[in-house]
């Protein structure tokens, strides 16, 4: 009985254990299923989120694509407009090129005609200059020109230029600035009395009546120099120059020095060369001025003024506007053409040095024309020996 009961209980216990095992398995399976479903749900939710994000990105990309398409269409429109403009511009350029070619042809024709006219004018001008001589006011065939160089109110340079036709000679004669005439220095006369009084004084001193005159100040000299000699003038400096008191534009002083020998001088250096006198004397300054004129004439002779006569006339007209003169443009060109090859006599200065020359009566003069003195103001002056200028007249005529 007991054995049977034990067996029955044992069987019942086995059934219970089996049931428990099944129940545990069911619970495990259920739990696993729930976990799987939960994970699946989470994945599905994330997938939906990712899909929504993708849809959003696709929307943005679609909008960006639409914007790109819109800009592309606009760009195409702009390119079409630009292409149209370029096409029109190309047509205009073709027209301009055609017009340019036409103008170039016309310009070539005009230049050719102008060259022919210049050649004709130059030929005519040279023929006229060869055939027509300057009118000599005096019967002796001599033209006298007075050159005056102004420094402020004073005439630092007073020079006679004698054009002697029959001797084929040009004579330069310098009159010292300190020469005493009618109770004043001659360099004051032009400013206070005028050109006619200065010409009268020159006549009474030298016996020469200057028909023509040319007056230039320092600033005008520099401008005229640059017009005529843009590359400078080759001058032979006869001796070393050293001036420790050369006057400056601001009324001060500076040192000016120049070495002996051949030099190419610009306008500023030339002005100093012909003005400096503290290193030696006013007489040597006058000689330097004549030496420069000789060099300037040689430089002018090397220039061709008649190939482009229109440019030459314009140049001379510009010069005439910078100076005071009674010599006309064509008259000046005529003088240069007629007298440029005459022999030039320089170093003729009315100074206080010994002179020796043959007078008009055949006698030989040997002595001084002027002597140094002081005026009532205590200024250094030159006065004629014996108080009269007859010997000066004879000296000038002997040159």
Helices and strands as residue ranges (DSSP letters): H 2-131, E 142-151, E 154-164, E 169-175, E 180-181, E 184-185, G 186-188, H 189-193, H 195-206, E 212-217, H 218-228, E 233-237, E 241-247, E 253-258, E 261-265, H 267-275, H 282-301, H 309-320, E 324-325, H 329-339, E 343-345, E 349-350, E 354-358, E 364-368, E 370-374, E 380-384, G 385-387, H 390-398
